[in-house]
Amino acid sequence: MSPNKSGATLQRRPLVKQLLENAGDDLLVIAGLGSSNWDITAAGDRPLNMPLWGSMGAPVGMGLGLAMAQPTKRVLVITGDGDMLMSLGSLATVATQMPENLAIVVLDNEKFGETGNQATHTSPRNNGPTDSGAGTDLAMIARGCGIADATTVRESGEVAELVKDVRTKKGPVFRLVKVMVEKLEFVMPPQDGAHLKDRFRQALLGHP
């Protein structure tokens, strides 16, 4: 384990476990490919988790559609900085629709974790803090798209408020969470996409 270039000290697995603690039938979770999949599965595989396999850039758009289709449910998207960078336009679409039941958490370790840990655009290029302008600020982009409630979480003392916000606050809520660079054990969800889709739909709607 090591801090990213911005000096992050938060660990992703314990944080995600807190985000999903006591998740009931009203919390629908979409996870981006790779590490976010392993994170939500390590916290406890459940039918109302939808881990995406090989769909880079898809989770925010999918979460938006789900939030609009299921306005009485809370929808939580958990993904990484590499995935979010691939689909920045989806934040503008979220802002045009303004779903009150959608929360987006981007776990930013400043790395493309699935292709060799190359630095992403969020990584400072001069060893200064991200908000010095040295790296792409995804929370600032979200605000620029029109998501007013978009902030960055860096410290352990902010985690309790983060959990409360993404689980209960009127959305759309966007939280960029700076996390450490870690080599973690794979905790795999089922790898059959059709099975995951059917499992999720049956748990949500009561039929295949």
Sine and cosine of phi, psi and omega as CSV:
sin_phi,cos_phi,sin_psi,cos_psi,sin_omega,cos_omega
0.00,0.00,0.60,-0.80,0.05,-1.00
-0.42,-0.91,0.47,-0.88,0.08,-1.00
-0.89,0.46,0.48,-0.88,0.18,-0.98
-0.97,0.26,-0.05,-1.00,-0.09,-1.00
-0.91,0.40,-0.34,0.94,0.05,-1.00
-1.00,0.06,0.02,1.00,0.06,-1.00
0.99,0.11,0.39,0.92,-0.05,-1.00
-0.90,0.44,0.59,-0.81,0.03,-1.00
-0.83,-0.55,-0.03,1.00,0.02,-1.00
-0.97,0.25,0.66,-0.75,0.06,-1.00
-0.99,-0.15,0.74,-0.68,-0.18,-0.98
-0.94,0.35,-0.66,0.75,-0.09,-1.00
-0.91,0.41,-0.76,0.64,0.05,-1.00
-0.88,0.48,-0.58,0.82,0.00,-1.00
-0.91,0.42,-0.73,0.69,0.01,-1.00
-0.90,0.43,-0.61,0.79,0.04,-1.00
-0.86,0.51,-0.64,0.76,0.05,-1.00
-0.92,0.39,-0.63,0.77,0.00,-1.00
-0.87,0.49,-0.56,0.83,-0.11,-0.99
-0.98,-0.21,0.05,1.00,-0.06,-1.00
-0.86,0.50,0.73,-0.68,0.00,-1.00
0.84,0.54,0.55,0.84,0.04,-1.00
-0.91,0.41,0.83,-0.56,0.00,-1.00
-0.97,-0.24,-0.32,-0.95,-0.05,-1.00
-0.95,0.32,-0.20,0.98,-0.02,-1.00
-1.00,-0.03,-0.02,1.00,0.01,-1.00
-0.94,-0.33,0.90,-0.44,0.04,-1.00
-0.96,-0.27,0.80,-0.60,-0.14,-0.99
-0.88,-0.48,0.80,-0.60,0.11,-0.99
-0.92,-0.40,0.78,-0.63,-0.01,-1.00
-0.86,-0.50,0.67,-0.74,0.08,-1.00
-0.93,0.37,0.26,-0.96,-0.08,-1.00
-0.89,0.45,0.39,-0.92,0.11,-0.99
0.98,0.18,-0.75,-0.66,-0.18,-0.98
-0.84,0.55,-0.60,0.80,0.01,-1.00
-0.90,0.44,-0.57,0.82,0.11,-0.99
-0.86,0.51,-0.77,0.64,-0.05,-1.00
-0.90,0.44,-0.59,0.81,-0.03,-1.00
-0.89,0.45,-0.75,0.66,-0.05,-1.00
-0.94,0.34,-0.50,0.87,0.02,-1.00
-0.95,0.30,-0.62,0.79,0.06,-1.00
-0.89,0.46,-0.50,0.87,0.03,-1.00
-0.97,0.23,-0.21,0.98,0.02,-1.00
0.79,-0.62,0.95,-0.32,0.00,-1.00
-0.91,0.41,0.67,-0.75,-0.02,-1.00
-0.51,-0.86,0.48,-0.88,-0.06,-1.00
-0.86,0.50,-0.48,0.88,-0.02,-1.00
-1.00,0.00,0.26,0.96,0.26,-0.97
-1.00,-0.09,0.71,-0.71,0.08,-1.00
-0.85,-0.53,1.00,-0.01,0.06,-1.00
-0.99,0.17,0.76,-0.65,-0.04,-1.00
-1.00,-0.05,0.74,-0.67,0.05,-1.00
-0.96,-0.28,0.85,-0.53,0.13,-0.99
0.92,0.39,0.40,0.92,-0.04,-1.00
-0.87,-0.50,0.89,0.45,-0.06,-1.00
-0.92,0.40,0.77,-0.64,0.00,-1.00
1.00,-0.04,-0.02,1.00,-0.13,-0.99
-1.00,-0.06,-0.44,0.90,-0.25,-0.97
-0.90,0.44,-0.60,0.80,-0.03,-1.00
-0.93,0.37,-0.68,0.73,0.06,-1.00
-0.89,0.46,-0.65,0.76,0.03,-1.00
-0.92,0.39,-0.66,0.75,0.03,-1.00
-0.90,0.44,-0.62,0.78,0.04,-1.00
-0.88,0.47,-0.75,0.66,0.01,-1.00
-0.87,0.50,-0.65,0.76,0.00,-1.00
-0.92,0.40,-0.66,0.75,0.01,-1.00
-0.89,0.45,-0.62,0.78,0.01,-1.00
-0.95,0.31,-0.57,0.82,-0.02,-1.00
-0.98,0.21,-0.42,0.91,-0.06,-1.00
-0.79,-0.61,0.93,0.36,-0.12,-0.99
-0.91,0.41,-0.27,0.96,0.02,-1.00
-1.00,-0.01,-0.08,1.00,0.02,-1.00
-0.97,-0.24,0.41,-0.91,0.12,-0.99
-1.00,-0.06,0.77,-0.63,0.00,-1.00
-0.93,-0.38,0.81,-0.59,0.00,-1.00
-0.86,-0.50,0.86,-0.50,0.10,-0.99
-0.98,-0.17,0.80,-0.60,0.07,-1.00
-0.85,-0.53,0.87,-0.50,-0.03,-1.00
-0.52,-0.86,-0.05,-1.00,-0.06,-1.00
-0.94,-0.33,0.13,-0.99,-0.05,-1.00
-0.92,0.40,-0.61,0.79,0.01,-1.00
-0.89,0.45,-0.69,0.72,0.03,-1.00
-0.89,0.45,-0.71,0.71,-0.03,-1.00
-0.90,0.43,-0.61,0.79,0.04,-1.00
-0.89,0.47,-0.47,0.88,-0.03,-1.00
-0.98,0.21,-0.25,0.97,-0.13,-0.99
-0.68,-0.73,0.69,0.73,-0.05,-1.00
-0.87,0.50,-0.52,0.85,0.00,-1.00
-0.88,0.47,-0.43,0.90,0.01,-1.00
-0.91,0.42,-0.45,0.89,0.04,-1.00
-0.92,0.39,-0.60,0.80,0.06,-1.00
-0.91,0.42,-0.60,0.80,0.03,-1.00
-0.93,0.36,-0.64,0.77,0.10,-0.99
-0.83,0.56,-0.70,0.72,-0.04,-1.00
-0.92,0.40,-0.51,0.86,0.03,-1.00
-0.96,0.28,-0.48,0.88,-0.04,-1.00
-1.00,-0.07,-0.51,0.86,0.06,-1.00
0.79,0.62,0.82,0.58,0.03,-1.00
-0.94,0.35,0.81,-0.59,-0.07,-1.00
-0.96,0.28,-0.25,0.97,-0.09,-1.00
-0.96,-0.28,0.28,0.96,-0.05,-1.00
-0.94,-0.35,0.75,-0.66,0.14,-0.99
-0.79,-0.61,0.65,-0.76,-0.01,-1.00
-0.84,-0.55,0.82,-0.57,0.07,-1.00
-0.89,-0.47,0.85,-0.52,0.05,-1.00
-0.95,-0.30,0.90,-0.44,0.04,-1.00
-1.00,0.06,0.95,-0.32,-0.17,-0.99
-0.95,-0.31,0.99,-0.16,0.12,-0.99
-0.99,-0.17,0.10,1.00,0.06,-1.00
0.91,0.41,0.44,0.90,-0.02,-1.00
-0.70,-0.71,0.53,-0.85,0.25,-0.97
-1.00,0.07,1.00,0.04,-0.17,-0.98
-0.92,0.40,-0.43,0.90,-0.10,-0.99
-1.00,0.01,-0.11,0.99,-0.06,-1.00
-0.82,-0.57,0.24,0.97,0.08,-1.00
0.85,-0.52,0.22,0.98,0.04,-1.00
0.89,0.45,0.57,0.82,0.15,-0.99
-0.93,0.37,0.51,-0.86,0.01,-1.00
-0.91,0.42,0.70,-0.71,0.12,-0.99
-1.00,0.03,0.01,-1.00,-0.01,-1.00
-0.92,0.39,-0.31,0.95,-0.01,-1.00
-0.98,0.18,-0.18,0.98,-0.04,-1.00
-0.98,0.21,0.77,-0.64,0.04,-1.00
-0.85,0.53,0.65,-0.76,-0.02,-1.00
-1.00,-0.07,-0.13,0.99,-0.03,-1.00
-0.78,-0.62,0.34,0.94,0.00,-1.00
0.92,0.40,0.20,0.98,0.08,-1.00
-1.00,-0.02,0.10,-1.00,0.03,-1.00
-0.92,0.40,0.49,-0.87,-0.05,-1.00
-0.83,0.56,-0.67,0.74,-0.08,-1.00
-0.97,0.22,0.16,0.99,0.15,-0.99
-0.98,0.17,-0.11,0.99,-0.06,-1.00
0.99,-0.13,0.05,1.00,-0.06,-1.00
-0.99,0.14,-0.30,0.95,0.00,-1.00
-0.64,-0.77,0.33,-0.95,0.00,-1.00
-0.91,0.42,0.76,-0.64,-0.01,-1.00
-0.98,-0.22,0.98,-0.20,-0.07,-1.00
-0.93,0.38,-0.52,0.85,0.05,-1.00
-0.92,0.40,-0.62,0.78,0.04,-1.00
-0.91,0.40,-0.62,0.79,0.06,-1.00
-0.89,0.45,-0.69,0.73,0.02,-1.00
-0.86,0.50,-0.68,0.73,0.04,-1.00
-0.90,0.43,-0.65,0.76,0.03,-1.00
-0.90,0.45,-0.49,0.87,0.05,-1.00
-0.97,0.26,-0.30,0.95,0.01,-1.00
0.89,-0.46,0.10,0.99,0.08,-1.00
-1.00,0.01,0.99,-0.16,-0.14,-0.99
-0.91,0.41,-0.60,0.80,-0.06,-1.00
-1.00,-0.02,0.97,0.25,-0.03,-1.00
-0.72,-0.69,0.92,-0.39,-0.06,-1.00
-0.68,-0.73,0.13,-0.99,-0.01,-1.00
-0.92,-0.39,0.69,-0.73,0.04,-1.00
-0.93,-0.36,0.78,-0.63,-0.05,-1.00
-0.81,-0.59,-0.43,0.90,-0.19,-0.98
-0.90,-0.44,0.47,-0.88,0.00,-1.00
-0.88,0.48,-0.51,0.86,0.01,-1.00
-0.93,0.38,-0.19,0.98,0.00,-1.00
-0.99,-0.11,-0.10,0.99,-0.14,-0.99
-0.93,0.36,-0.66,0.76,-0.01,-1.00
-0.86,0.51,-0.68,0.74,0.03,-1.00
-0.93,0.37,-0.58,0.82,0.08,-1.00
-0.86,0.52,-0.75,0.66,-0.01,-1.00
-0.86,0.51,-0.72,0.69,-0.01,-1.00
-0.88,0.48,-0.69,0.72,-0.05,-1.00
-0.90,0.44,-0.74,0.67,-0.10,-1.00
-0.96,0.27,-0.36,0.93,-0.01,-1.00
-1.00,-0.03,-0.44,0.90,-0.16,-0.99
-0.70,-0.71,-0.33,0.94,-0.14,-0.99
-0.96,0.27,0.58,-0.81,0.04,-1.00
-0.87,0.49,0.79,-0.61,-0.09,-1.00
-0.99,-0.15,-0.11,-0.99,0.06,1.00
-0.96,0.27,0.63,-0.78,0.02,-1.00
-0.92,-0.38,0.74,-0.67,0.06,-1.00
-0.82,-0.57,0.81,-0.59,0.05,-1.00
-0.78,-0.63,0.87,-0.50,0.15,-0.99
-1.00,-0.03,0.87,-0.50,-0.06,-1.00
-0.91,-0.42,0.90,-0.44,0.02,-1.00
-0.98,0.20,0.88,-0.48,-0.06,-1.00
-0.84,-0.54,0.32,-0.95,-0.01,-1.00
-0.94,0.35,0.34,-0.94,0.18,-0.98
-1.00,0.08,0.88,-0.47,-0.09,-1.00
-0.71,-0.70,0.58,-0.81,0.17,-0.99
-0.98,-0.18,0.95,-0.30,-0.14,-0.99
-0.89,-0.45,0.44,-0.90,0.05,-1.00
-0.90,0.43,0.67,-0.74,0.11,-0.99
-0.93,0.38,0.77,-0.63,0.14,-0.99
-0.85,-0.52,1.00,-0.09,-0.25,-0.97
-0.99,0.12,0.74,-0.67,0.25,-0.97
-0.97,0.22,0.11,-0.99,0.11,-0.99
-0.80,0.60,0.62,-0.78,-0.09,-1.00
-0.99,-0.16,0.10,0.99,0.02,-1.00
-1.00,-0.10,0.95,-0.31,-0.06,-1.00
-0.88,0.48,-0.63,0.78,0.02,-1.00
-0.90,0.44,-0.65,0.76,0.04,-1.00
-0.89,0.45,-0.71,0.71,0.00,-1.00
-0.88,0.48,-0.69,0.72,0.01,-1.00
-0.87,0.49,-0.75,0.66,-0.04,-1.00
-0.92,0.40,-0.64,0.77,0.01,-1.00
-0.88,0.47,-0.71,0.71,-0.01,-1.00
-0.90,0.44,-0.73,0.68,-0.04,-1.00
-0.89,0.45,-0.66,0.75,0.00,-1.00
-0.92,0.40,-0.65,0.76,0.01,-1.00
-0.91,0.41,-0.56,0.83,-0.05,-1.00
-0.99,0.13,-0.71,0.70,-0.14,-0.99
-0.97,-0.25,-0.27,0.96,0.04,-1.00
1.00,0.02,0.14,0.99,0.06,-1.00
-0.47,-0.88,0.41,-0.91,-0.03,-1.00
-0.88,0.47,0.00,0.00,0.00,0.00
